[in-house]
Structures are given as C-alpha cells and as structure tokens.
Amino acid sequence: MFNHCRFTGSTWAALFYGYGNILCMYYFNSISGKFLLAATAGLISWIGMALWRDTVVYGHSSPLRSLKELVFVS
C-alpha cells in the first residue's frame, strides 16, 4: 500500500502542480504549442515508465494491475 501512496502522490504533483502550470502558461501565451506538446509527451512517457517499472518490481503480468490495485485496494 505504501508504494501506491508514493505513486499517487508523485502523479498528483506531476499532473496538477507541474502539468497544470504548463497548461496555464500555454493558455496565457507564455509558452508555445511546441513546448506544450513536448511537455505532454514527457508526462505520458513518465507515467508509462512508472507503470512499467512498477510492473517489473512487483512481478505483475500487466501494468494496469497496479492501477486496479490502487483504485480498488485489493
């Protein structure tokens, strides 16, 4: 359960404090669309890497199993 708390906390921070700020900056024309696209690709890559590593470390057969355990607390 502790690992899921760390994953949830880091995902929360990346999405709302990191990516949320990037979206606001794009909305107010502080950054370009190319930068927003690069930030989006980086975020998707980070989430994919985190799920993949969690799958390897815990020996799950699918990266979605970690998400299922997180949501349904099984």
N, CA, C and O atoms as CSV, one atom per row, in Angstrom:
chain,resi,resn,atom,element,x,y,z
A,1,MET,N,N,0.826,-1.195,0.000
A,1,MET,CA,C,0.000,0.000,0.000
A,1,MET,C,C,0.866,1.252,0.000
A,1,MET,O,O,0.509,2.244,-0.635
A,2,PHE,N,N,1.999,1.226,0.701
A,2,PHE,CA,C,2.851,2.404,0.786
A,2,PHE,C,C,3.361,2.829,-0.584
A,2,PHE,O,O,3.427,4.022,-0.880
A,3,ASN,N,N,3.725,1.853,-1.425
A,3,ASN,CA,C,4.211,2.182,-2.760
A,3,ASN,C,C,3.137,2.888,-3.576
A,3,ASN,O,O,3.438,3.810,-4.334
A,4,HIS,N,N,1.903,2.467,-3.427
A,4,HIS,CA,C,0.820,3.110,-4.159
A,4,HIS,C,C,0.621,4.545,-3.689
A,4,HIS,O,O,0.255,5.416,-4.478
A,5,CYS,N,N,0.859,4.788,-2.412
A,5,CYS,CA,C,0.750,6.158,-1.902
A,5,CYS,C,C,1.814,7.047,-2.530
A,5,CYS,O,O,1.534,8.194,-2.880
A,6,ARG,N,N,3.032,6.532,-2.676
A,6,ARG,CA,C,4.091,7.314,-3.319
A,6,ARG,C,C,3.751,7.557,-4.778
A,6,ARG,O,O,3.937,8.666,-5.279
A,7,PHE,N,N,3.250,6.525,-5.474
A,7,PHE,CA,C,2.881,6.684,-6.879
A,7,PHE,C,C,1.757,7.705,-7.020
A,7,PHE,O,O,1.794,8.554,-7.911
A,8,THR,N,N,0.768,7.624,-6.150
A,8,THR,CA,C,-0.349,8.561,-6.199
A,8,THR,C,C,0.124,9.979,-5.914
A,8,THR,O,O,-0.278,10.916,-6.603
A,9,GLY,N,N,0.967,10.143,-4.914
A,9,GLY,CA,C,1.465,11.465,-4.568
A,9,GLY,C,C,2.302,12.082,-5.668
A,9,GLY,O,O,2.153,13.264,-5.977
A,10,SER,N,N,3.181,11.291,-6.263
A,10,SER,CA,C,4.014,11.843,-7.332
A,10,SER,C,C,3.203,12.110,-8.584
A,10,SER,O,O,3.493,13.062,-9.308
A,11,THR,N,N,2.199,11.301,-8.857
A,11,THR,CA,C,1.333,11.545,-10.010
A,11,THR,C,C,0.502,12.795,-9.790
A,11,THR,O,O,0.329,13.602,-10.703
A,12,TRP,N,N,-0.009,12.956,-8.591
A,12,TRP,CA,C,-0.792,14.156,-8.250
A,12,TRP,C,C,0.057,15.404,-8.471
A,12,TRP,O,O,-0.402,16.372,-9.077
A,13,ALA,N,N,1.270,15.380,-7.989
A,13,ALA,CA,C,2.160,16.540,-8.134
A,13,ALA,C,C,2.482,16.810,-9.597
A,13,ALA,O,O,2.466,17.960,-10.037
A,14,ALA,N,N,2.769,15.769,-10.341
A,14,ALA,CA,C,3.115,15.959,-11.756
A,14,ALA,C,C,1.933,16.504,-12.547
A,14,ALA,O,O,2.104,17.389,-13.385
A,15,LEU,N,N,0.750,15.988,-12.290
A,15,LEU,CA,C,-0.413,16.418,-13.059
A,15,LEU,C,C,-0.890,17.812,-12.689
A,15,LEU,O,O,-1.081,18.654,-13.567
A,16,PHE,N,N,-1.083,18.064,-11.420
A,16,PHE,CA,C,-1.725,19.309,-11.018
A,16,PHE,C,C,-0.749,20.455,-10.794
A,16,PHE,O,O,-1.040,21.594,-11.161
A,17,TYR,N,N,0.400,20.172,-10.201
A,17,TYR,CA,C,1.348,21.251,-9.943
A,17,TYR,C,C,2.291,21.464,-11.119
A,17,TYR,O,O,2.721,22.590,-11.368
A,18,GLY,N,N,2.611,20.421,-11.830
A,18,GLY,CA,C,3.502,20.547,-12.978
A,18,GLY,C,C,2.753,20.830,-14.258
A,18,GLY,O,O,2.884,21.904,-14.846
A,19,TYR,N,N,1.971,19.865,-14.684
A,19,TYR,CA,C,1.272,19.993,-15.959
A,19,TYR,C,C,0.185,21.064,-15.898
A,19,TYR,O,O,-0.077,21.733,-16.898
A,20,GLY,N,N,-0.434,21.230,-14.768
A,20,GLY,CA,C,-1.431,22.291,-14.613
A,20,GLY,C,C,-0.825,23.664,-14.845
A,20,GLY,O,O,-1.432,24.522,-15.485
A,21,ASN,N,N,0.381,23.866,-14.318
A,21,ASN,CA,C,1.073,25.128,-14.551
A,21,ASN,C,C,1.427,25.305,-16.022
A,21,ASN,O,O,1.317,26.406,-16.561
A,22,ILE,N,N,1.849,24.235,-16.666
A,22,ILE,CA,C,2.178,24.296,-18.096
A,22,ILE,C,C,0.935,24.684,-18.898
A,22,ILE,O,O,1.020,25.506,-19.810
A,23,LEU,N,N,-0.219,24.096,-18.565
A,23,LEU,CA,C,-1.456,24.435,-19.282
A,23,LEU,C,C,-1.838,25.902,-19.076
A,23,LEU,O,O,-2.262,26.575,-20.016
A,24,CYS,N,N,-1.688,26.390,-17.855
A,24,CYS,CA,C,-1.979,27.807,-17.592
A,24,CYS,C,C,-1.038,28.708,-18.366
A,24,CYS,O,O,-1.464,29.725,-18.912
A,25,MET,N,N,0.218,28.355,-18.421
A,25,MET,CA,C,1.180,29.158,-19.171
A,25,MET,C,C,0.838,29.162,-20.658
A,25,MET,O,O,0.966,30.190,-21.324
A,26,TYR,N,N,0.407,28.026,-21.174
A,26,TYR,CA,C,0.004,27.969,-22.582
A,26,TYR,C,C,-1.255,28.802,-22.811
A,26,TYR,O,O,-1.356,29.514,-23.811
A,27,TYR,N,N,-2.198,28.716,-21.906
A,27,TYR,CA,C,-3.443,29.470,-22.028
A,27,TYR,C,C,-3.188,30.975,-22.086
A,27,TYR,O,O,-3.854,31.697,-22.828
A,28,PHE,N,N,-2.226,31.438,-21.301
A,28,PHE,CA,C,-1.903,32.863,-21.268
A,28,PHE,C,C,-0.758,33.233,-22.219
A,28,PHE,O,O,-0.141,34.289,-22.079
A,29,ASN,N,N,-0.488,32.359,-23.176
A,29,ASN,CA,C,0.505,32.596,-24.234
A,29,ASN,C,C,1.913,32.868,-23.710
A,29,ASN,O,O,2.650,33.670,-24.284
A,30,SER,N,N,2.280,32.205,-22.629
A,30,SER,CA,C,3.636,32.338,-22.101
A,30,SER,C,C,4.588,31.327,-22.718
A,30,SER,O,O,5.802,31.533,-22.727
A,31,ILE,N,N,4.036,30.236,-23.234
A,31,ILE,CA,C,4.845,29.203,-23.889
A,31,ILE,C,C,4.203,28.855,-25.221
A,31,ILE,O,O,3.032,29.147,-25.459
A,32,SER,N,N,4.986,28.230,-26.080
A,32,SER,CA,C,4.495,27.863,-27.410
A,32,SER,C,C,3.774,26.521,-27.394
A,32,SER,O,O,3.853,25.759,-26.430
A,33,GLY,N,N,3.082,26.260,-28.470
A,33,GLY,CA,C,2.402,24.978,-28.627
A,33,GLY,C,C,3.390,23.824,-28.700
A,33,GLY,O,O,3.094,22.716,-28.253
A,34,LYS,N,N,4.569,24.088,-29.268
A,34,LYS,CA,C,5.602,23.040,-29.347
A,34,LYS,C,C,6.073,22.635,-27.952
A,34,LYS,O,O,6.296,21.455,-27.679
A,35,PHE,N,N,6.222,23.622,-27.078
A,35,PHE,CA,C,6.634,23.311,-25.710
A,35,PHE,C,C,5.549,22.511,-24.995
A,35,PHE,O,O,5.847,21.559,-24.274
A,36,LEU,N,N,4.291,22.899,-25.198
A,36,LEU,CA,C,3.179,22.160,-24.592
A,36,LEU,C,C,3.164,20.716,-25.092
A,36,LEU,O,O,2.953,19.786,-24.314
A,37,LEU,N,N,3.388,20.536,-26.388
A,37,LEU,CA,C,3.428,19.189,-26.960
A,37,LEU,C,C,4.572,18.367,-26.358
A,37,LEU,O,O,4.396,17.192,-26.034
A,38,ALA,N,N,5.742,18.990,-26.211
A,38,ALA,CA,C,6.883,18.295,-25.616
A,38,ALA,C,C,6.606,17.939,-24.154
A,38,ALA,O,O,6.956,16.847,-23.707
A,39,ALA,N,N,5.983,18.850,-23.411
A,39,ALA,CA,C,5.648,18.582,-22.012
A,39,ALA,C,C,4.624,17.450,-21.907
A,39,ALA,O,O,4.708,16.614,-21.007
A,40,THR,N,N,3.664,17.427,-22.825
A,40,THR,CA,C,2.657,16.365,-22.833
A,40,THR,C,C,3.305,15.012,-23.125
A,40,THR,O,O,2.997,14.015,-22.471
A,41,ALA,N,N,4.196,14.985,-24.103
A,41,ALA,CA,C,4.902,13.736,-24.430
A,41,ALA,C,C,5.748,13.277,-23.238
A,41,ALA,O,O,5.804,12.085,-22.935
A,42,GLY,N,N,6.398,14.217,-22.571
A,42,GLY,CA,C,7.199,13.868,-21.398
A,42,GLY,C,C,6.356,13.309,-20.270
A,42,GLY,O,O,6.755,12.346,-19.614
A,43,LEU,N,N,5.197,13.901,-20.037
A,43,LEU,CA,C,4.308,13.419,-18.973
A,43,LEU,C,C,3.798,12.013,-19.277
A,43,LEU,O,O,3.780,11.152,-18.397
A,44,ILE,N,N,3.387,11.785,-20.510
A,44,ILE,CA,C,2.892,10.454,-20.897
A,44,ILE,C,C,4.012,9.423,-20.781
A,44,ILE,O,O,3.784,8.301,-20.327
A,45,SER,N,N,5.221,9.805,-21.191
A,45,SER,CA,C,6.364,8.896,-21.065
A,45,SER,C,C,6.664,8.581,-19.611
A,45,SER,O,O,6.948,7.433,-19.267
A,46,TRP,N,N,6.602,9.603,-18.747
A,46,TRP,CA,C,6.885,9.404,-17.326
A,46,TRP,C,C,5.861,8.445,-16.699
A,46,TRP,O,O,6.231,7.541,-15.951
A,47,ILE,N,N,4.591,8.646,-17.005
A,47,ILE,CA,C,3.557,7.771,-16.450
A,47,ILE,C,C,3.741,6.340,-16.961
A,47,ILE,O,O,3.620,5.382,-16.197
A,48,GLY,N,N,4.032,6.203,-18.249
A,48,GLY,CA,C,4.279,4.873,-18.809
A,48,GLY,C,C,5.468,4.192,-18.163
A,48,GLY,O,O,5.408,3.003,-17.847
A,49,MET,N,N,6.554,4.938,-17.964
A,49,MET,CA,C,7.749,4.380,-17.336
A,49,MET,C,C,7.459,3.978,-15.893
A,49,MET,O,O,7.905,2.920,-15.447
A,50,ALA,N,N,6.731,4.793,-15.171
A,50,ALA,CA,C,6.400,4.471,-13.777
A,50,ALA,C,C,5.564,3.194,-13.700
A,50,ALA,O,O,5.818,2.338,-12.852
A,51,LEU,N,N,4.582,3.064,-14.569
A,51,LEU,CA,C,3.753,1.856,-14.567
A,51,LEU,C,C,4.561,0.631,-14.983
A,51,LEU,O,O,4.398,-0.447,-14.411
A,52,TRP,N,N,5.425,0.793,-15.968
A,52,TRP,CA,C,6.255,-0.322,-16.419
A,52,TRP,C,C,7.191,-0.780,-15.300
A,52,TRP,O,O,7.304,-1.980,-15.048
A,53,ARG,N,N,7.862,0.157,-14.625
A,53,ARG,CA,C,8.779,-0.218,-13.548
A,53,ARG,C,C,8.037,-0.866,-12.381
A,53,ARG,O,O,8.546,-1.803,-11.765
A,54,ASP,N,N,6.856,-0.379,-12.080
A,54,ASP,CA,C,6.050,-0.976,-11.019
A,54,ASP,C,C,5.692,-2.413,-11.385
A,54,ASP,O,O,5.687,-3.293,-10.525
A,55,THR,N,N,5.396,-2.646,-12.648
A,55,THR,CA,C,5.078,-3.995,-13.124
A,55,THR,C,C,6.277,-4.916,-12.953
A,55,THR,O,O,6.132,-6.050,-12.495
A,56,VAL,N,N,7.460,-4.432,-13.319
A,56,VAL,CA,C,8.678,-5.240,-13.204
A,56,VAL,C,C,9.005,-5.528,-11.741
A,56,VAL,O,O,9.292,-6.670,-11.381
A,57,VAL,N,N,8.962,-4.507,-10.907
A,57,VAL,CA,C,9.352,-4.667,-9.499
A,57,VAL,C,C,8.428,-5.628,-8.765
A,57,VAL,O,O,8.902,-6.460,-7.990
A,58,TYR,N,N,7.138,-5.536,-8.987
A,58,TYR,CA,C,6.183,-6.376,-8.259
A,58,TYR,C,C,5.796,-7.643,-9.008
A,58,TYR,O,O,5.004,-8.437,-8.500
A,59,GLY,N,N,6.336,-7.849,-10.205
A,59,GLY,CA,C,6.099,-9.086,-10.949
A,59,GLY,C,C,4.691,-9.243,-11.472
A,59,GLY,O,O,4.219,-10.364,-11.661
A,60,HIS,N,N,4.016,-8.138,-11.708
A,60,HIS,CA,C,2.666,-8.212,-12.267
A,60,HIS,C,C,2.736,-8.599,-13.743
A,60,HIS,O,O,3.756,-8.401,-14.403
A,61,SER,N,N,1.651,-9.144,-14.239
A,61,SER,CA,C,1.607,-9.519,-15.645
A,61,SER,C,C,1.184,-8.359,-16.535
A,61,SER,O,O,1.368,-8.414,-17.751
A,62,SER,N,N,0.622,-7.312,-15.948
A,62,SER,CA,C,0.149,-6.169,-16.717
A,62,SER,C,C,0.364,-4.885,-15.924
A,62,SER,O,O,0.205,-4.884,-14.703
A,63,PRO,N,N,0.726,-3.786,-16.599
A,63,PRO,CA,C,0.869,-2.519,-15.893
A,63,PRO,C,C,-0.457,-2.002,-15.342
A,63,PRO,O,O,-0.471,-1.203,-14.406
A,64,LEU,N,N,-1.541,-2.443,-15.903
A,64,LEU,CA,C,-2.851,-1.997,-15.441
A,64,LEU,C,C,-3.233,-2.616,-14.099
A,64,LEU,O,O,-4.135,-2.123,-13.421
A,65,ARG,N,N,-2.552,-3.690,-13.716
A,65,ARG,CA,C,-2.858,-4.319,-12.427
A,65,ARG,C,C,-2.550,-3.371,-11.265
A,65,ARG,O,O,-3.284,-3.334,-10.278
A,66,SER,N,N,-1.479,-2.619,-11.386
A,66,SER,CA,C,-1.144,-1.644,-10.338
A,66,SER,C,C,-2.226,-0.596,-10.206
A,66,SER,O,O,-2.582,-0.208,-9.093
A,67,LEU,N,N,-2.749,-0.136,-11.320
A,67,LEU,CA,C,-3.824,0.841,-11.279
A,67,LEU,C,C,-5.091,0.235,-10.678
A,67,LEU,O,O,-5.806,0.896,-9.925
A,68,LYS,N,N,-5.365,-1.031,-11.016
A,68,LYS,CA,C,-6.534,-1.710,-10.465
A,68,LYS,C,C,-6.401,-1.826,-8.941
A,68,LYS,O,O,-7.359,-1.569,-8.211
A,69,GLU,N,N,-5.219,-2.210,-8.468
A,69,GLU,CA,C,-4.996,-2.323,-7.030
A,69,GLU,C,C,-5.100,-0.965,-6.344
A,69,GLU,O,O,-5.587,-0.867,-5.217
A,70,LEU,N,N,-4.647,0.070,-7.020
A,70,LEU,CA,C,-4.715,1.405,-6.453
A,70,LEU,C,C,-6.153,1.876,-6.299
A,70,LEU,O,O,-6.527,2.442,-5.272
A,71,VAL,N,N,-6.953,1.635,-7.331
A,71,VAL,CA,C,-8.344,2.101,-7.322
A,71,VAL,C,C,-9.221,1.229,-6.430
A,71,VAL,O,O,-10.028,1.745,-5.657
A,72,PHE,N,N,-9.068,-0.074,-6.531
A,72,PHE,CA,C,-9.964,-0.979,-5.808
A,72,PHE,C,C,-9.383,-1.507,-4.503
A,72,PHE,O,O,-10.063,-2.257,-3.802
A,73,VAL,N,N,-8.162,-1.147,-4.152
A,73,VAL,CA,C,-7.485,-1.524,-2.918
A,73,VAL,C,C,-7.660,-2.999,-2.616
A,73,VAL,O,O,-8.253,-3.375,-1.605
A,74,SER,N,N,-7.134,-3.833,-3.512
A,74,SER,CA,C,-7.266,-5.287,-3.303
A,74,SER,C,C,-6.020,-5.898,-2.770
A,74,SER,O,O,-5.974,-7.108,-2.543
